[in-house]
């Protein structure tokens, strides 16, 4: 009973159960995920975004540093300014994996084989719509 006016004391709040833990994935599924994650350590695609700001046109690449793996590497252009196919030039100032010649992307996508490409980390310039950016690509030995 409560001290005041003979009222009963309030009942205590029920205790909350601990949240149920998520079930762990089966061993074969978790092994498959870790094996796939370990083999994905390379970037096969680089996306080049062209966009407009109040200060002018800009270029941004994703990822900024690509780790190209065996096979090929692909550059894709996404034009957010007017949607047209804009020629974009990739320039290798110190020489690139395929030599010093600039690479021009005209149709919005370029797929380049890494067979015969030099190993190392290469900084390059992307130019288009009067804007530039300087990402990197790393090509490890096979």
N, C-alpha and C positions, 0 to 999 in steps of 0.2 A: 504494500500500500504506500501511497504517496504521503508525504508529510502534510500537505495542504488538503483540507476539506475531505479527507477520507477517500480520495480518488486512487484508483489503481495506478501503479507505475507503468509507463509505456513499455511495450515489449521491445527487446533489443532487435536491431535489424538483422535479417538473415545473413549468414556469412556467404560471400561470393565464392563460387568455385574457381579454381585456377583455370585459365584458358587452356583448352586442349591443344597440345602440341601437334604440329603438322606431321603427318606420317613421312618417314624417310623413304626416298625413292628406292626401288629395288636395286640391288648391287649391279645388275647388268645395265640398267638405265644410267646410273650415276657414272659408271665406268665409261659408257659410251659418250656421255657429255664431256667428261674431262679429257678423253682422247680427242674428241672433235675440237675442243677449245685449245688444246695444245698444238694441233695441226693448223689452226687458223692464224697463227702469228704473223701472217703476211697480208698485205693490202693488195687486192686485185683491181680496185677501182679508185679513181680520183675524180671528184665532182668539182667543177669550176662554176661558181655562181657569179653572174653579172647582175648588178643591181644599181639602182639610182638613189642618191641621197641629196639633201639640199646643197651639199658642197660639190656635187658632181657624181660621175659614174665610179663605181668601185668593183673590185674583183675579190672574191674570197674562195679559197679552196678547202675542201674537206677530204681527207685529213691534211693538216699542214705539213706533216712529215709522213710520207708513205713508206712502208716497208714492203717492197715488191718481192714476191716469191717466185718460185719456178713457174714457167709457162709464159704468161703475158701480163701486161698492165694496160688498163683502159682509162682514158680520160673522157669525161662526159661534160658537155656544156649545158648549163641551165640559164637561159636568158630571161631574167625577170624584168628587164627594161621594156622591151617591146615584143618579145617572143620570136623574133626572127632568127634565122641562122646567121650567126656572126662569126667571121673568121677570127680565130684566136691563135696567137703565135707563142710557141714555147722556145725560149732561147737559153742555151747553155753557155754562160760566160766563160767558164774554165774548161769547157769540153764536157760533153755528157756521155751517157752510157753507149750511145750510138755515134759519137763523134761531135764535131762542133757545129754541124749544120742545124739551123733552126727547124722546128717541126711546126707545120701549120695544120690546124684542125678547121675544116670547112663545113662539114656536114653535121656538126653537133656531137660527134663521137669519133674517137680514134683508138684502135686496138693495136698495140705494138708488141711484138714477140720479144722475149728476153733472151732468146737463143743468140749467142754471140755478143751480148751486151757486156760492157765492162762492169766489174764489181766496184763497189764503193758507195759513198754518200755524195750526192750531186745536188747543188743548189741551182735552180733555174728560174727564169723570169717568165711570167705569163702576161701577155699584152693583148688588149682588146678594148674597143670603145674608149680609147684614150685613158686607160687605167692600167696599172701594173701591180703585180704581187710577186713575192719571191719565196715559194715553198721549197721543200726538199724531197728527194726520193732516195731511198737507200736500197741498193741491190746487193744482197749477200751472195756468197759463193754457194753453189749447189752441193 
